[in-house]
Amino acid sequence: MPHPFAQIFEKALKRSSDQENFVLEEARGLHKKGYSPQEIYDVLAQLHRELLGDSDREIVGEALEEFATYLGE
Protein backbone atom coordinates (compact mmCIF):
# COMPACT_ATOMS: atom_id res chain seq x y z
CA MET A 1 0.00 0.00 0.00
CA PRO A 2 1.50 3.35 -1.00
CA HIS A 3 2.14 6.01 1.61
CA PRO A 4 -0.64 8.65 1.76
CA PHE A 5 1.90 11.37 0.98
CA ALA A 6 2.79 9.60 -2.27
CA GLN A 7 -0.70 10.22 -3.62
CA ILE A 8 -0.50 13.88 -2.63
CA PHE A 9 2.86 14.28 -4.36
CA GLU A 10 1.71 12.43 -7.50
CA LYS A 11 -1.29 14.77 -7.86
CA ALA A 12 0.98 17.78 -7.31
CA LEU A 13 3.42 16.46 -9.90
CA LYS A 14 0.68 16.39 -12.53
CA ARG A 15 0.05 20.11 -11.88
CA SER A 16 3.75 21.04 -11.78
CA SER A 17 5.84 22.58 -14.52
CA ASP A 18 9.34 23.93 -14.99
CA GLN A 19 8.12 27.24 -13.57
CA GLU A 20 6.03 25.96 -10.65
CA ASN A 21 6.94 23.05 -8.39
CA PHE A 22 3.74 22.06 -6.60
CA VAL A 23 5.47 18.96 -5.19
CA LEU A 24 7.75 21.19 -3.13
CA GLU A 25 4.78 23.32 -2.06
CA GLU A 26 2.93 20.22 -0.86
CA ALA A 27 6.01 19.01 1.02
CA ARG A 28 6.34 22.38 2.76
CA GLY A 29 2.62 22.34 3.55
CA LEU A 30 2.88 18.91 5.18
CA HIS A 31 5.85 20.13 7.20
CA LYS A 32 3.86 23.16 8.40
CA LYS A 33 1.11 20.79 9.53
CA GLY A 34 3.65 19.10 11.80
CA TYR A 35 4.62 15.99 9.85
CA SER A 36 8.16 14.68 10.22
CA PRO A 37 10.63 16.16 7.72
CA GLN A 38 12.35 12.76 7.49
CA GLU A 39 9.09 11.01 6.62
CA ILE A 40 8.27 13.58 3.94
CA TYR A 41 11.78 13.38 2.51
CA ASP A 42 11.70 9.57 2.43
CA VAL A 43 8.43 9.55 0.47
CA LEU A 44 9.83 12.11 -1.98
CA ALA A 45 12.98 10.02 -2.42
CA GLN A 46 10.94 6.88 -3.08
CA LEU A 47 8.82 8.70 -5.65
CA HIS A 48 11.95 10.06 -7.32
CA ARG A 49 13.39 6.54 -7.65
CA GLU A 50 10.17 5.24 -9.22
CA LEU A 51 9.72 7.94 -11.87
CA LEU A 52 10.67 7.29 -15.46
CA GLY A 53 10.14 10.64 -17.18
CA ASP A 54 13.05 13.07 -17.14
CA SER A 55 10.92 16.16 -16.52
CA ASP A 56 9.05 14.47 -13.66
CA ARG A 57 12.32 13.26 -12.13
CA GLU A 58 13.71 16.79 -12.42
CA ILE A 59 10.70 18.33 -10.62
CA VAL A 60 10.80 15.80 -7.77
CA GLY A 61 14.59 16.00 -7.62
CA GLU A 62 14.36 19.76 -7.17
CA ALA A 63 11.80 19.26 -4.39
CA LEU A 64 14.11 16.72 -2.72
CA GLU A 65 17.06 19.06 -2.88
CA GLU A 66 15.13 22.03 -1.51
CA PHE A 67 13.34 20.02 1.17
CA ALA A 68 16.61 18.51 2.43
CA THR A 69 17.19 21.81 4.25
CA TYR A 70 14.36 20.84 6.65
CA LEU A 71 16.10 17.63 7.76
CA GLY A 72 18.37 19.41 10.22
CA GLU A 73 15.47 20.63 12.35
Backbone as CSV, one residue per row, in Angstrom:
resi,resn,N_x,N_y,N_z,CA_x,CA_y,CA_z,C_x,C_y,C_z
1,MET,0.844,-1.176,0.000,0.000,0.000,0.000,0.895,1.247,0.000
2,PRO,0.666,2.146,-0.939,1.498,3.354,-0.999,1.236,4.282,0.189
3,HIS,2.245,5.024,0.526,2.139,6.006,1.606,1.135,7.088,1.188
4,PRO,0.326,7.601,2.112,-0.642,8.649,1.762,0.001,9.894,1.142
5,PHE,1.224,10.219,1.571,1.899,11.374,0.977,2.212,11.147,-0.492
6,ALA,2.449,9.907,-0.875,2.792,9.597,-2.266,1.673,10.044,-3.189
7,GLN,0.442,9.804,-2.801,-0.700,10.215,-3.616,-0.776,11.736,-3.721
8,ILE,-0.500,12.414,-2.623,-0.502,13.885,-2.628,0.565,14.401,-3.583
9,PHE,1.762,13.825,-3.504,2.857,14.280,-4.359,2.612,13.943,-5.829
10,GLU,2.003,12.803,-6.116,1.711,12.432,-7.497,0.704,13.398,-8.118
11,LYS,-0.314,13.790,-7.361,-1.291,14.774,-7.860,-0.609,16.118,-8.093
12,ALA,0.261,16.512,-7.165,0.978,17.776,-7.309,1.916,17.740,-8.512
13,LEU,2.509,16.602,-8.763,3.418,16.456,-9.898,2.682,16.682,-11.214
14,LYS,1.470,16.209,-11.307,0.678,16.393,-12.532,0.391,17.871,-12.798
15,ARG,0.317,18.676,-11.741,0.049,20.110,-11.883,1.321,20.929,-12.045
16,SER,2.471,20.328,-11.775,3.747,21.044,-11.778,4.271,21.278,-13.182
17,SER,5.156,22.269,-13.264,5.836,22.577,-14.525,7.248,23.032,-14.197
18,ASP,8.000,23.416,-15.214,9.343,23.931,-14.991,9.314,25.213,-14.154
19,GLN,8.229,25.977,-14.266,8.122,27.244,-13.568,7.542,27.108,-12.157
20,GLU,6.683,26.117,-11.944,6.032,25.959,-10.646,6.167,24.522,-10.157
21,ASN,6.736,24.370,-8.962,6.942,23.048,-8.387,5.937,22.840,-7.250
22,PHE,4.789,22.282,-7.593,3.744,22.056,-6.602,4.101,20.913,-5.656
23,VAL,5.013,20.047,-6.064,5.466,18.963,-5.187,6.170,19.570,-3.975
24,LEU,7.043,20.517,-4.210,7.747,21.193,-3.127,6.762,21.945,-2.244
25,GLU,5.782,22.602,-2.842,4.777,23.324,-2.059,4.000,22.374,-1.154
26,GLU,3.646,21.208,-1.674,2.928,20.220,-0.857,3.813,19.713,0.284
27,ALA,5.087,19.477,-0.012,6.014,19.013,1.022,6.129,20.058,2.135
28,ARG,6.264,21.299,1.757,6.342,22.375,2.758,5.042,22.473,3.552
29,GLY,3.906,22.300,2.875,2.616,22.342,3.554,2.472,21.232,4.578
30,LEU,2.929,20.033,4.232,2.885,18.914,5.178,3.783,19.183,6.381
31,HIS,4.934,19.791,6.121,5.851,20.133,7.203,5.204,21.153,8.147
32,LYS,4.533,22.157,7.579,3.865,23.163,8.398,2.752,22.552,9.252
33,LYS,2.158,21.471,8.767,1.107,20.788,9.526,1.681,19.936,10.649
34,GLY,3.008,19.814,10.700,3.652,19.104,11.800,4.159,17.713,11.478
35,TYR,4.103,17.317,10.216,4.622,15.994,9.854,6.142,15.999,9.863
36,SER,6.718,14.843,10.121,8.158,14.678,10.219,8.861,14.999,8.895
37,PRO,9.870,15.879,8.930,10.626,16.162,7.717,11.252,14.896,7.124
38,GLN,11.723,13.997,7.981,12.349,12.765,7.486,11.335,11.906,6.744
39,GLU,10.132,11.800,7.270,9.089,11.013,6.620,8.737,11.603,5.258
40,ILE,8.586,12.906,5.201,8.265,13.584,3.939,9.393,13.363,2.934
41,TYR,10.619,13.554,3.382,11.781,13.381,2.509,11.860,11.954,1.974
42,ASP,11.630,10.977,2.844,11.702,9.573,2.434,10.675,9.248,1.351
43,VAL,9.467,9.793,1.482,8.430,9.546,0.469,8.819,10.224,-0.842
44,LEU,9.360,11.428,-0.767,9.831,12.112,-1.980,10.940,11.309,-2.659
45,ALA,11.868,10.796,-1.867,12.983,10.016,-2.416,12.479,8.746,-3.098
46,GLN,11.518,8.084,-2.490,10.940,6.875,-3.079,10.255,7.204,-4.408
47,LEU,9.487,8.280,-4.422,8.817,8.696,-5.653,9.848,9.014,-6.736
48,HIS,10.901,9.698,-6.362,11.953,10.058,-7.320,12.577,8.811,-7.945
49,ARG,12.807,7.784,-7.135,13.392,6.537,-7.652,12.449,5.817,-8.611
50,GLU,11.151,5.970,-8.417,10.172,5.236,-9.219,9.820,5.920,-10.538
51,LEU,10.115,7.195,-10.671,9.717,7.940,-11.866,10.586,7.591,-13.066
52,LEU,9.954,7.603,-14.226,10.669,7.295,-15.460,10.934,8.537,-16.309
53,GLY,10.000,9.459,-16.338,10.136,10.642,-17.181,11.160,11.627,-16.646
54,ASP,11.997,12.144,-17.543,13.051,13.072,-17.138,12.495,14.344,-16.500
55,SER,11.444,14.915,-17.082,10.915,16.163,-16.525,10.307,15.924,-15.147
56,ASP,9.617,14.796,-14.965,9.051,14.469,-13.657,10.152,14.235,-12.630
57,ARG,11.193,13.517,-13.035,12.325,13.262,-12.127,13.011,14.572,-11.741
58,GLU,13.082,15.502,-12.682,13.709,16.793,-12.417,12.894,17.592,-11.390
59,ILE,11.579,17.595,-11.548,10.705,18.326,-10.622,10.811,17.743,-9.213
60,VAL,10.716,16.433,-9.093,10.801,15.799,-7.774,12.213,15.922,-7.210
61,GLY,13.211,15.825,-8.060,14.592,15.998,-7.617,14.827,17.386,-7.040
62,GLU,14.262,18.387,-7.679,14.361,19.758,-7.168,13.680,19.866,-5.795
63,ALA,12.508,19.252,-5.667,11.797,19.262,-4.388,12.635,18.563,-3.313
64,LEU,13.246,17.449,-3.664,14.111,16.721,-2.724,15.270,17.598,-2.253
65,GLU,15.909,18.226,-3.191,17.062,19.065,-2.885,16.677,20.232,-1.975
66,GLU,15.589,20.896,-2.316,15.131,22.032,-1.513,14.644,21.586,-0.137
67,PHE,13.922,20.476,-0.094,13.344,20.019,1.169,14.400,19.455,2.109
68,ALA,15.527,19.049,1.593,16.614,18.507,2.426,17.041,19.508,3.495
69,THR,16.820,20.795,3.260,17.186,21.805,4.249,16.364,21.673,5.534
70,TYR,15.209,21.020,5.476,14.362,20.843,6.649,14.819,19.671,7.522
71,LEU,15.699,18.835,7.026,16.098,17.633,7.761,16.914,17.945,9.013
72,GLY,17.551,19.071,9.073,18.371,19.415,10.217,17.586,19.955,11.411
73,GLU,16.280,20.057,11.275,15.470,20.631,12.349,15.265,19.683,13.496
